Amino acid sequence: MAQSYLILGVYGMRPPRQMYSGFLDAQARAVVLIGWTPELRWMRAHGLHMFERRFDDAEAEFLHALQEKPYLAPVYARLAMLYATQGRLEEALEVLLRGHKIDPLSPTLPATEVFLRLCRREFTAAVACGRRSVELHPYLELGRTFYAQALEYSGRTEEALAQYQTARVICPDSLRLRAVEGACLARSGRRRKAALILEALERFRASEYVDAYFLVPLLDALGQKDEAFRELERAIEENSAGLYSLDVDPNMDPLRGDPRFVRLRSKLLGGSGLAADASNF
């Protein structure tokens, strides 16, 4: 149950504050029943990373889990994400390589490598990793979405849109996926289609949670920069899990030079530890 709450919050499927509260309650009950297992430790670490942005504490919990159970492949993927968030990109790659040796067929590790290559702005390498990811795990929506982003940033827009469309077939209810596909459409000049996606997402908000973080690139690509910054502020108020990647996400690059981005990033920091210098990207 704890993991279910965590997944719903991390993937922006339900309000993150509510889901994280549910996660903490369920986890506390689990600890009473069975104690601190390595699995519970890595889930706690993932929550510290994604929702509390207590990076040092998250790293300590991940390493503790690996010390107790070195063959937990999901921990390597999430520890690499943590290091990437902090701008520790070489360490992130090293962790992934260790994970691949532990479990060459893990579904999360190839997708995480695509994410890491995107963070490093190694778009050609990200495409190659993405291709391998979808060959190994064709029904993993996250890997296919990262692959689509790698294709887009490599200038291969039509192939990227084809991957987004396939990902939507796999996960038709993903509002996050609709938003990132809409941003790709807008950046490729198909503004009418992108605007229709935005309108649909705004209608969904009347009855469902829509993660504000993923609307930011879509609005910016449509030329609605003021609205994009309002959504970024909303994402911070809602504690969107997507904020963990704010400093390394290439989708946010067009906004980094704006003083409003600096102000909102500082608001998010609040002592929480987004370590990378946003001006580096």
TABEL-V867229 format. One line per field, one symbol per residue. phi: phi as a letter, one per 30 degrees, with the letter a starting at -180 (. if undefined). psi: psi as a letter, one per 20 degrees, with the letter a starting at -180 (. if undefined). burial: # if it has 16 or more other C-alpha atoms within 10 Angstrom, else .. A space follows every 10 residues. Layout:
phi = ???
psi = ???
burial = ???
This chain:
phi = .eddeddddd didbeddddd dddddddddd dddbiddedd dddddddddd cchcdddddd deddddddbd cdeedddddd ddddedicdd dddddddddd ddbdcddddd ddddeddddd icdddddddd ddddddbdcd dddddddddd dddcicdddd dddddddddd bdcddedddd dddddddcjc dddddddddd dddeddbbdb ddeddedddd ddicdddddd ddddedddie dddecedbdd dcedcddded ddddddddeh idjddddedd c
psi = gghgggghgh jkhrphgghh ghghghgghg hhgianrhgh ghggghghgh hikngghggg gghgghhhni jnghhgghhg gghghjjmhg hggggghggh hgnijphhgg hhhggghghi kmhghhgggh ghghghmijo hghhghgghg ggijjmgghg hhhghghhgg mijohghhgh ghhggghjim hggghhgggg hhghhhirpp ohhiighggg hjjmhghghh hghghghilp hiihjgiioh hihiihiphh ggghghggfk jhkohqohii .
burial = .##.###### #######.## .###.##..# .....#.### ########## #####..##. ######.... .######### #######.#. .##.###.## .....##### ########## #.#####.## ####..#### ########## ####..#..# #.######.. ...####### ########.. #..##.##.. #........# ########## ##..#..##. ###.##.### ########## ##..##...# #...#..#.. ..##.#.#.. #
